[in-house]
Amino acid sequence: MENREWLNDYPSLKQVNPVNPFTVPEGYFDSLGSRIVSLKNLDALKNNTPAKDFTVPENYFEELTNNIQSRIAIETTLNNEDTGFAVPEGYFEGLASNIQSRIAVEEALNTEDAGFAVPEGYFDGLANNIQSRIAVEEALNTQDAGFGVPEGYFDELAANIQSRIALEEALNTEDAGFAIPGGYFDELTANIQSRIAVEEALNTEDAGFAIPDGYFDELAANIQSRLAIEEVLNTEDAGFAVPEGYFDELADNIQSRMMVEEVMAEQAEAFAVPEGYFEKLNQSILDKTIGAQPAEKAVKAVPSKRRGIVRKMYASTFFKYATAACFAVAIGTGILLMQPAAQDNSHQHSFLHKELSGVPIDDIKSYLESNVDGGETQQSVINQGAPVNDAQLKKDLQNIDTLQ
Amino acid sequence: MPIEIDDAVILSKFQDEKTRNEAFNLLLKKYQQKIYWHVRRMVIDHDDADDLVQDVFIKVWKNLAGFRSDAQLYTWMYRIATNECITFLNKKKAKNNISLDDVAYELADTLADSTYFNGDAAQRKLQEALLTLPEKQKLVFNMKYYDDMKYEEISEVLGTSVGALKASFHLAVKKIEAHLLGHD
């Protein structure tokens, strides 16, 4: 209020109401702040944007006036010339007459085209002329090609082609890999029939063909062994060599060997012992070795404490040689059957060979004829591939049965 | 009611780039009415005062970063507003090619026609008396009579010594008193 004391000196002024007499629109101060902020932002944008974003080339405004004036002058000149294409003076005045004269000249030129004449009948012979010309040029072109053929080539060409086709067909047939021996189909019917007959004979036991007991049981093994032998024989590359002519003599050798065994068997049967000899033999040996000891004592005796006396049962020289011969025959037969390829002719110089060499050949043949059984005969016939005489075979078999 | 926020807080926020807009909004809310009435009493017309207030705060925004705290913020803003008013009145004289007295008459007409004047006859007479005063006397009288500012504060706004301000004020009051007494 001290500041207001000076009003006491000025009574007229003091009577005036010191309240602000001025007013503002309603809500003016409410929006003043936001309007000032907007103006502040706009001012900042106005001051910053032009200098940063929009630039002009140097001296642009200094040259702008001259550029605008020169542009105006150029456009004025272009507008005066319209299209810019100039024509000679008086061109359009003489244009109509020039066009008419040009038309007249071209009509005259077209009329002269009618003055070209051709010889009479030219077009009638034109087709033929062209064709002959084409033929001549083709011939010339053909000669120019330099390709010649032998004389009469085309006459023989068809026959050559046909023969070539036949030949290639034959070659293609062979190429299929199915080849047959010559005359195969000629003999095929007879072979089939014979095969049928053989199989019928084998399958029909009722037909009167008898086979040894267990023949079919051993047949598979026999065939397999035969196949093995034949494979070995066929494969020279297998590395198993046999002496020359070995297989030719093999059948004879086997037969002679079998005969020897038969002889040996007969000789074995020739040694007879008294009836009941072997039944008594054991007791006899015990009596001689153990003596008169009681049977009960002998039973109770401890074997480890009492040694029995071993005596030789057969001490004769003949028995030794016969036994050795039997072992030799058995071992030799086994080796012969198991390893035929490794066999050589050395057996011919063995004891058996020497013994058998004294037997007359006629005796051996007669022996074989009377002792070979039907099964062996049938098998040998089949294996040798010889034709089977059923009637003779049946007769032989009946004879064998009778002998047995 | 203007928001009474300490000037130091406003200045501190304005120094930070992130809170600068916030500081400016606080400044507006605190000083916009004071600046407006200071301008309005100088130029009388509301629209002119509105334009000048916006210009004043634009200048405050641009120059507040360089404000030195050796002066008070509101005296610094009053100084800017005063300069804007003087510049505006000088432009108006130059534009209409009229003298200062003619300006006073024109402002008197504006006051008479203004719809935003709610004073009585004495108040109107006072305003008419003020229009007859030189600008500096008018400024000193307004800041002393309406804003109750001290001579020291007015000295900061006008850049004039306190003694000179007192002399100007007394001259202004004598003229107003004479005007009031004369027209009565």
Chai-1 contact restraints between the chains, C-beta under 6 A:
chainA,res_idxA,chainB,res_idxB,connection_type,confidence,min_distance_angstrom,max_distance_angstrom,comment,restraint_id
A,N3,B,D148,contact,1.0,0.0,6.0,A-B,restraint_1
A,Y10,B,V173,contact,1.0,0.0,6.0,A-B,restraint_2
A,Y10,B,E177,contact,1.0,0.0,6.0,A-B,restraint_3
A,S12,B,E177,contact,1.0,0.0,6.0,A-B,restraint_4
A,S12,B,L180,contact,1.0,0.0,6.0,A-B,restraint_5
A,S12,B,L181,contact,1.0,0.0,6.0,A-B,restraint_6
A,L13,B,I176,contact,1.0,0.0,6.0,A-B,restraint_7
A,L13,B,E177,contact,1.0,0.0,6.0,A-B,restraint_8
A,V16,B,A122,contact,1.0,0.0,6.0,A-B,restraint_9
A,V16,B,L126,contact,1.0,0.0,6.0,A-B,restraint_10
A,N17,B,Q123,contact,1.0,0.0,6.0,A-B,restraint_11
A,P21,B,F117,contact,1.0,0.0,6.0,A-B,restraint_12
A,P21,B,N118,contact,1.0,0.0,6.0,A-B,restraint_13
A,P21,B,G119,contact,1.0,0.0,6.0,A-B,restraint_14
A,P21,B,Q123,contact,1.0,0.0,6.0,A-B,restraint_15
A,F22,B,R40,contact,1.0,0.0,6.0,A-B,restraint_16
A,F22,B,F117,contact,1.0,0.0,6.0,A-B,restraint_17
A,T23,B,Y116,contact,1.0,0.0,6.0,A-B,restraint_18
A,T23,B,N118,contact,1.0,0.0,6.0,A-B,restraint_19
A,F29,B,Q33,contact,1.0,0.0,6.0,A-B,restraint_20
A,L32,B,Q32,contact,1.0,0.0,6.0,A-B,restraint_21
A,G33,B,L28,contact,1.0,0.0,6.0,A-B,restraint_22
A,G33,B,K29,contact,1.0,0.0,6.0,A-B,restraint_23
A,I36,B,L28,contact,1.0,0.0,6.0,A-B,restraint_24
A,I36,B,Q54,contact,1.0,0.0,6.0,A-B,restraint_25
A,I36,B,F57,contact,1.0,0.0,6.0,A-B,restraint_26
A,L39,B,Q54,contact,1.0,0.0,6.0,A-B,restraint_27
A,K40,B,I58,contact,1.0,0.0,6.0,A-B,restraint_28
A,K40,B,W61,contact,1.0,0.0,6.0,A-B,restraint_29
A,D43,B,I58,contact,1.0,0.0,6.0,A-B,restraint_30
